[in-house]
Amino acid sequence: MALSKIQAESMNLADTYAFSGTVSGTGMDLLLSDTISSAVAQYDISSTYINSTYDSYYLESSLLPATDGAYFYVRVFVGGVIQTGSIYAYEAHRLQADGFDFNNATSVFGLGHTGVGNADGEGGSFNSWIRNVNSTTRPFAMNGSLESASASASPNSTIYGASLIPANRASIVNGLRLWFSSGNIASGTVKLYGLRK
């Protein structure tokens, strides 16, 4: 069957189209869209979603802690096992002159410089670009931003960069754990996209 090239003026993009095939090329594929409607100790993104299919991902989440003033943390799974050793490094800078936090060999990624409030309208929303998931020469890395309201309802914005330490560059990551430093995740949403090359 001969293929037809679609010209820009041959389609009305104001209409609604349903695609039943696969669209290839660069872009993002939505892999996970979940709502946390009842309290959980942590939220795990498993190897069902983070695996050898994609090398890079985009993650966005909005979480409300059950405990006022709790800090937001992330850990990785390697070979299906959560990693708790001092293999994490991160820098987080609050977008006010007085806020900077970093650690070069700790047991978590700390993505925020201040605690997150748990009242109505508080909580935290973050986005993260995730890279080197399947690399054995470059360590797993993530960077992004966290917008939150503190326990005193003050708005905070933090930018962060995080990676496994260079000694763990061969660790192939196949999952993430999101949680707060104290108490449960009361509610929230999580979306994960795989990035096509």
Secondary structure, DSSP 8 states (H G I E B T S, - for coil): -------GGGS-TTS-----S---SSEEEEEEEEEE-S-BS-EEE-TTTSSTT-S-EEEEEEEEESSTTB-EEEEEEETTEE--SS-EEEEEEESSTT-EEEEEEESSEE--SS-B--STT-EEEEEEEEE-SS-SSS--EEEEEEEEE-TTS-EEEEEEEEEE-GGGTT--EEEEEEEESSS-EEEEEEEEEEEE-
